[in-house]
Structure formats: structure tokens, C-alpha cells
Amino acid sequence: MGVFGIGFQFLLGATFGIYVAQNYNVPNINKLYKTGMVIAKHYEENYRKPKSKTHDDDQ
């Protein structure tokens, strides 16, 4: 395909992305990621099994 074909695909994709971002309500991916991480952390803190103390290596 060559350098020109790859460059053309990149420009076409960038142009399409700019058009979509300007004309449609595209969600903020960073905000969605942070919200998901907060929910996952909350879930882990509330539903994690307690650590068992059966293995004492200090003896």
C-alpha cells in the first residue's frame, strides 16, 4: 500500500473523527473511564473477602 496509502487513510480517519466530534454528542471517554474506576474500587472495597490469618511466617 505504501506511504501514500497509509497517509491517506490516516487523513481520512482524522477528518471523519473531527466531523463526528463537532456534529454529534460524543461522550467524554476519560470521564467514563474515571467513573468506571470509582465504581470498581467501591465494589472491591465492599465485597472483597477478608484476609485469612492462617499463615504466620514470623515464628
Secondary structure, DSSP 8 states (H G I E B T S, - for coil): -HHHHHHHHHHHHHHHHHHHHHHS----HHHHHHHHHHHHHHHHHHH------------
